[in-house]
């Protein structure tokens, strides 16, 4: 019985998150192109621990070699920014200041502002290597 309740609660949580996302998507203005927009840019989402950020550096190097310097952006948490500060050829390092907690309204607002910022850049591809629910929402 308890297992069934936990499964239903997990499903309802996902459904609630989806409904909130769709409703706020209707309220947010449509895509606005950032000045200096480059359609060949890609974004890599890595919002896990420091070791995971280090493990994604070969992917970053391969993307930079394939697309050219300055065309690969990465989204990381603020504790991982110093690891990528001097990474050669990397575009912008976008910082996720606050992790997403559905019960904390300020983190939800910060998350939606980040999502709007990423959507406005209109990346050619977004690679989610975090395997987190919040990074899946950003990729969507």
Protein Blocks (a to p, Z undefined) as FASTA:
>chain_A
ZZmmmmmmmmmmmmmmmmmmmmmmmmpccddddehiafkbccdddfbdfklmmmmmmmmm
mmmmmnoghiaccdddfklmmmmmmgghiacddddfbacdfklmklmmmmmmmmmmmmmn
opabdcdfkopaklmmmmZZ
